[in-house]
């Protein structure tokens, strides 16, 4: 079994889900006492969040590259960034280490294509919805057409992530707000919706949407299990 290096803590709420899914996946494959061989570098998300909102992306890149190098030195065979937003730094991390980085967009896109879908809505932080690091990969590498919510809906989705979900708060009114945003994306032609922030799966369930939902957290972690156990 290969060792999975997790760059996490952004937030720890979703990193805990990664840890659970990884270990359940290995147990399902190898037996009831088996668990994932993994290393976790967990950031203080309050520091990361402040840098994000100040636009200090060079400092954020330096911190994630440092974490990746430390995980590689500690023995990680595969790297996983446990957040969609910080995949903005994926190219810099790939250039800084020798071990492979499993990009969150790729297993998500492969599952969408396997379902025969091409036009998808994207929920996430404002950074993920408005910048091109995730949308561009989905479009250029995988041929998907990506739709994002309108400005008002983007603000709602972003606020709920940073004010509630990263703090582990599940608010029924926010679930209703997300249902409305998803409905707007479906009305705009989305055949499915990507839950493109690793905390959204804490709030939204399949029954909240008239179109299929693709949870990047679960798909990313499941792909890491397959890679760790591959011959």
C-alpha positions in Angstrom: 0.0 0.0 0.0 1.3 3.4 -0.9 1.4 6.2 1.7 -1.0 9.1 1.0 0.2 12.6 2.0 -2.8 14.8 2.9 -2.4 18.6 2.8 -5.3 19.4 5.0 -6.8 21.6 7.7 -8.6 23.8 5.1 -10.9 23.3 6.9 -10.4 20.4 9.3 -14.1 19.6 9.0 -13.6 18.4 5.4 -10.2 16.9 6.2 -11.9 14.7 8.8 -14.2 13.5 6.0 -11.1 12.7 3.8 -9.7 10.6 6.7 -12.9 8.7 7.1 -13.4 8.0 3.4 -9.8 6.9 3.0 -10.0 4.4 5.8 -13.4 3.1 4.9 -12.2 2.6 1.4 -9.2 0.6 2.4 -11.2 -1.4 4.9 -13.7 -2.3 2.2 -10.9 -3.4 -0.2 -8.6 -5.2 2.2 -10.7 -6.4 5.2 -12.2 -5.2 8.5 -8.9 -4.5 10.3 -7.2 -2.7 7.4 -6.8 1.1 7.3 -5.1 3.7 5.1 -1.4 4.4 5.4 -1.4 8.2 5.4 0.4 11.3 6.6 -1.5 14.6 7.4 -0.2 18.1 7.3 -2.9 20.2 8.9 -2.9 24.0 8.5 -4.4 26.5 10.9 -7.2 27.6 8.6 -7.7 31.0 10.2 -4.3 31.9 8.8 -5.1 30.5 5.4 -8.5 32.2 5.2 -7.0 35.6 6.1 -4.4 35.3 3.4 -7.0 34.2 0.8 -9.2 37.2 1.4 -6.2 39.5 1.3 -5.2 38.0 -2.0 -1.8 36.9 -0.8 -1.6 34.0 -3.2 2.2 33.9 -3.4 2.5 33.4 0.4 -0.2 30.7 0.2 1.7 29.0 -2.6 4.9 29.0 -0.5 3.1 27.5 2.5 1.5 24.7 0.5 4.8 23.9 -1.4 6.6 23.7 2.0 3.9 21.3 3.3 4.1 19.2 0.2 7.9 18.9 0.5 7.7 17.9 4.1 5.2 15.2 3.3 7.4 13.9 0.5 10.4 13.9 2.9 8.3 12.0 5.5 7.5 9.3 3.0 4.4 10.2 1.1 4.1 8.4 -2.2 1.0 10.3 -3.4 -0.1 13.9 -2.5 -3.7 15.0 -2.0 -4.7 18.6 -1.4 -7.9 18.4 0.7 -9.5 21.5 -0.6 -10.7 22.7 -4.0 -9.7 26.3 -3.7 -6.0 25.6 -2.9 -5.7 23.6 -6.2 -4.9 27.0 -7.5 -1.4 26.0 -6.2 -1.4 22.6 -7.9 1.1 23.4 -10.7 3.6 24.9 -8.2 3.3 21.9 -6.0 3.8 19.5 -8.9 6.9 21.4 -9.9 8.4 21.3 -6.4 8.1 17.5 -5.6 8.8 14.2 -7.3 5.8 12.3 -6.1 2.5 12.5 -8.0 -0.3 14.9 -7.0 -3.8 13.6 -7.5 -5.7 16.6 -8.8 -9.3 16.9 -7.4 -10.8 17.9 -10.8 -9.7 14.7 -12.6 -11.7 12.0 -10.7 -14.7 14.3 -10.6 -14.6 14.9 -14.3 -14.1 11.2 -15.1 -17.2 10.3 -13.1 -19.2 13.0 -14.8 -18.1 11.8 -18.3 -18.8 8.2 -17.3 -22.4 9.3 -16.6 -22.7 10.7 -20.1 -22.9 14.3 -19.0 -21.1 17.3 -20.4 -22.7 20.5 -19.0 -22.3 21.0 -15.3 -22.9 23.6 -12.7 -20.1 24.4 -10.2 -20.5 25.4 -6.5 -17.6 26.5 -4.4 -15.8 29.4 -2.8 -15.9 32.6 -4.8 -12.2 31.9 -5.7 -13.2 28.5 -7.2 -16.3 29.8 -9.0 -14.7 32.9 -10.4 -11.1 32.0 -11.1 -10.0 29.5 -13.8 -7.8 27.0 -12.0 -10.6 24.4 -11.6 -13.0 25.5 -14.4 -10.2 25.6 -16.9 -9.0 22.1 -16.1 -12.5 20.7 -16.3 -13.0 22.4 -19.7 -9.5 22.0 -21.3 -8.6 18.5 -20.1 -12.0 16.9 -19.9 -14.2 18.8 -22.4 -16.8 19.8 -19.8 -18.9 23.0 -20.1 -19.0 24.6 -16.7 -21.7 27.0 -15.5 -21.4 29.1 -12.4 -24.1 30.8 -10.4 -25.0 34.4 -10.8 -23.3 37.0 -8.7 -25.9 37.0 -5.9 -25.9 33.3 -5.7 -22.1 33.1 -5.7 -22.1 35.5 -2.7 -24.5 33.3 -0.9 -22.6 30.1 -1.5 -19.3 31.7 -0.5 -20.7 33.3 2.7 -22.2 30.0 3.9 -18.9 28.2 3.4 -16.8 30.7 5.3 -19.2 31.7 8.0 -20.9 28.3 8.7 -19.5 25.2 7.1 -15.9 25.6 8.0 -17.0 26.0 11.6 -19.1 22.9 11.4 -22.4 24.8 11.5 -25.3 23.2 9.5 -28.1 25.7 9.1 -31.4 24.6 7.6 -32.0 28.1 6.0 -28.6 27.7 4.3 -29.6 24.3 2.9 -32.7 25.9 1.5 -30.6 28.7 -0.1 -28.3 26.1 -1.7 -31.3 24.2 -3.0 -32.4 27.4 -4.7 -28.9 28.0 -6.2 -28.8 24.5 -7.5 -32.3 24.9 -9.0 -31.1 28.1 -10.8 -28.2 26.2 -12.3 -30.5 23.4 -13.5 -32.8 26.0 -15.0 -29.7 27.5 -16.8 -29.0 24.1 -18.4 -26.8 22.3 -16.0 -27.2 18.5 -16.3 -25.5 18.0 -13.0 -23.8 20.1 -10.2 -20.3 19.7 -8.8 -20.0 20.3 -5.1 -16.7 22.0 -5.6 -15.9 22.9 -2.1 -14.9 20.1 0.3 -17.3 21.3 3.0 -20.5 21.5 0.9 -21.1 17.8 1.2 -21.7 18.5 4.9 -24.8 20.6 4.0 -26.2 19.3 0.7 -27.5 15.8 -0.1 -28.7 14.2 -3.4 -32.3 14.8 -2.4 -31.6 18.5 -2.4 -31.2 18.6 -6.1 -33.3 17.7 -9.2 -30.0 16.9 -11.1 -27.2 14.6 -10.1 -24.6 15.9 -7.6 -20.9 15.1 -7.8 -19.1 15.5 -4.5 -15.4 16.3 -5.0 -14.5 15.3 -1.5 -15.7 11.7 -1.8 -14.6 11.3 -5.4 -11.1 12.6 -4.6 -10.6 10.4 -1.6 -11.9 7.3 -3.3 -9.5 7.9 -6.2 -6.7 8.3 -3.7 -7.6 4.8 -2.3 -7.5 3.3 -5.8 -4.1 4.9 -6.5 -2.7 3.8 -3.1 -3.8 0.2 -3.7 -3.0 0.0 -7.4 -0.4 -2.6 -8.4 
